[in-house]
Amino acid sequence: MKSNIQIITELEESGALKSLIKAGLFPAKILLHKQIYLYVQSKTHVQIPKTTAVTWAADYFRISQSQVYRIIKSMDAG
């Protein structure tokens, strides 16, 4: 089973995500959520602790740490 981030990435690569957003079937903030998720993943990939990466993401994107954790959880779900 694919995770939500995999599905979103496939839709974006095929061009379908843009159409779905324009049609109102997906919120535009899904692109921001993808950026936040990939930001945290890039930091943890180079051995930065997840809690630190989440703190940095929260500061960088000006959202709460709990929002970052919710985004990560929703993107990993599938």
C-alpha positions in Angstrom: 0.0 0.0 0.0 1.3 3.4 -1.0 1.8 6.2 1.5 0.0 9.5 1.0 3.3 11.2 0.1 3.9 8.6 -2.7 0.4 9.2 -4.1 0.8 13.0 -4.0 4.2 12.7 -5.7 2.8 10.5 -8.4 -0.1 12.8 -9.0 2.2 15.8 -9.2 4.6 14.1 -11.6 1.7 13.1 -13.9 0.2 16.7 -13.8 -3.0 15.4 -12.3 -2.5 17.1 -8.9 -2.6 20.6 -10.5 -5.9 19.7 -12.1 -7.3 18.3 -8.9 -6.3 21.5 -7.0 -7.8 23.7 -9.6 -11.1 21.7 -9.5 -11.2 22.1 -5.7 -10.8 18.4 -5.0 -7.5 18.9 -3.2 -6.6 21.9 -1.1 -3.7 24.0 -2.4 -2.0 23.7 1.0 -1.2 20.0 0.2 1.8 21.4 -1.7 3.0 23.2 1.4 2.5 20.1 3.4 4.6 18.1 0.9 7.4 20.8 1.3 7.3 20.5 5.0 7.4 16.7 5.0 10.3 16.7 2.5 12.1 19.3 4.6 12.0 17.1 7.7 12.9 14.0 5.7 15.9 15.7 4.2 17.2 16.7 7.7 16.6 13.2 9.2 18.2 11.6 6.2 21.5 13.3 7.2 21.2 12.0 10.8 19.7 15.1 12.4 17.3 13.9 15.1 13.7 14.1 14.2 12.7 16.3 17.1 15.4 18.8 16.0 14.2 18.6 12.3 10.6 19.2 13.4 11.7 22.3 15.5 13.6 23.7 12.6 10.6 23.0 10.2 8.2 24.7 12.6 10.5 27.8 12.8 11.2 27.9 9.0 7.5 27.5 7.9 6.2 29.5 10.9 3.8 26.8 12.2 3.6 24.9 15.4 5.6 21.7 16.1 2.4 19.9 16.6 1.3 20.9 13.1 4.5 19.5 11.7 4.0 16.2 13.5 0.4 16.0 12.1 1.7 16.7 8.6 4.3 14.0 8.9 1.8 11.5 10.3 -0.7 12.3 7.5 1.9 12.0 4.7 3.2 8.7 6.1 -0.3 7.2 6.3 -1.7 5.2 3.5 
